[in-house]
């Protein structure tokens, strides 16, 4: 899962899909945490886990730990996760904001 993260935002929120600089689809996201000592990454993982209803331990930043463009691995049952994330992307609550 590709994430385009904005740290130090005024409000935490998970937005819709966007294209990154390379043209790949990514979820646009903002957190209020600062990008120091992994705080923004931790806030991102916490928000994604809460929104997608998965354990925080099932999420791992596998690329871009010190970059705005991140790749997050979501561990678990692939079919169930795909169905859950597809429903989330299509759902009306997506992008309404996350305050964590």
WOFENZI-V965536 format. One record per helix or strand. SS is the DSSP state (~ for helix, > for strand). FROM is the first residue (numbers start at 1). LEN is the number of residues. If there is no record, write none. Layout:
<<SS:FROM:LEN> <SS:FROM:LEN>>
//
This chain:
<<>:2:5> <>:13:7> <>:25:6> <~:39:14> <~:56:3> <>:59:5> <>:69:6> <~:78:13>>
//
